Amino acid sequence: MPKAIKKCRVCGKEYEACRTFRYDGIFRWQDVACCKEHGSQYLAEVMAARERENNAVKTDDPKTE
Amino acid sequence: MTVNDLAITSLETITVFKASDGDYMFTLDELQNATISQSQESTDITGKAGRKLSTLKRNKTFSISASNGLVSTGLLAAQTGGELNSENTTVNWTEELSVNASHKATTTYKAVGTAGAEIKHLYIKNTDGTLGAELVQDSTASTGKFAYNTTSKEITFHTDVAENTGIFVIYNRLIAADHLVVDDDIADVKVEIFVDAIAEDKCANQYHLQIHIPKADMSAEFSLDMGDNQAIHSFQADALAGKCGVGGNFWEWTVFAANAADASST
């Protein structure tokens, strides 16, 4: 049976991903990482990067002050 | 009032309710045609030397079919047994964008999905318009990777993706829509149907004709032509005996003067 292989976005290791129905708004570590720990790490990195970017935009824009 | 011969001059509407609870389902009002047909099998009862004595009647059926000039979402729900709701749902969205001088591109709509993997696919377009390398979403942009901010809808690329580079993006967006969900189970919808038509007698008097089928089995078979031809939405339903509260009525044919006042109930 063919398997869906993805690359972990934290360690780069290939892993077998299950193609289940995705509920939007729910974070599924299987979509992005090889294990729960790497999924949590990736989510934290994404959130931190977005927060940094959004804060930078607020500082640049005088209307938001 | 006795009306003998009628010409049906206009097919007006077909209105459909759920047979189980009487909930209104839909009305078809751009009808191109409708056909009702009844059949019944007869088996001869024979006597000496095969002489016909009488007939045994069985398998009485009544069916209706019609074609609507517009696609009816309500009819689709009835034919598929699906649940039609006005709700938020995701749709697949594709876009062709261009990278700006800041190595960014902005999606028209907000991509939704697993955080950090909202963009399902992103390809760099080759100069001939074909799709080239696929980049992967990550928390920050680097070689072969891009970042996406759901607040600003900005895709940020590494500096190696030059200004004016064309990209092809595939993502899911959330949208409020009329949403019909058809599951893979068997469709089994029983309906009550009213057909309304205008008729005329030989003296040019106008009548309203209503055909009522208290309980019918909606066929799950249909096809819609899309593209070159007009999408005509057709359906077929077979009358069923024994609707709760209606007794043995298979169908009814009611003709009344188009301008008839209400009858007195006493």
Interface residues (C-beta under 8 A of the other chain):
Chain A: K7 R9 R22 D24 G25 I26 F27 R28 D31 V32 Y42 L43 E45 V46 M47 A48 A49 R50 E53 N54 V57
Chain B: T90 V112 G113 T114 A115 G116 A117 V136 Q137 D138 S139 T140 A147 N149 T150 T151 S152 E154 T156 N172 L174
